[in-house]
């Protein structure tokens, strides 16, 4: 959006002159410059072939990784991800923002900490995270089981 602001200035002679000044108003683009990932068909519940850990985290590799090292609890990682509630509503996506994110495994919900340790670089995995390993009913956060597609890009 551009607006034209007309400013007045007095010249040395007693003449009033209109001087147009272009004022640019920045418009912040919505944080959705990347593609919108499709809603997984199995978002409501993990399929029978998903791996389930003793904590209740279910996961399934979607793309096999090329790495051999798994992140540790003390690791920092860089990932691309998208998250949905079980009714198919996307609530967050670095893919949609067009920029991966980095964090320490101790800085995220327990389901992410556990799930990322199952992965190697280059892998994409779908995680079905029970509420107890997610936001535990915290106000203002997605409720219930959450589903994430996570691509592990790097381990620092």
Number of C-alpha atoms within 10 A of each C-alpha: 7 10 10 10 12 12 11 12 11 10 9 7 6 7 9 11 11 11 11 11 12 12 12 11 9 8 8 6 7 7 12 14 12 13 12 15 14 9 17 14 8 13 22 16 14 19 13 7 9 16 14 15 11 6 13 15 24 22 23 18 18 13 12 13 17 10 15 9 12 14 23 17 14 11 16 17 19 17 22 20 22 21 24 22 20 19 10 17 12 19 12 15 25 20 21 18 17 15 15 16 15 14 14 17 21 14 11 13 15 18 23 21 20 21 22 24 15 16 22 22 22 17 19 22 24 25 28 33 26 20 18 16 20 22 21 15 12 10 8 7 11 20 16 17 22 26 27 23 22 25 26 23 19 15 19 11
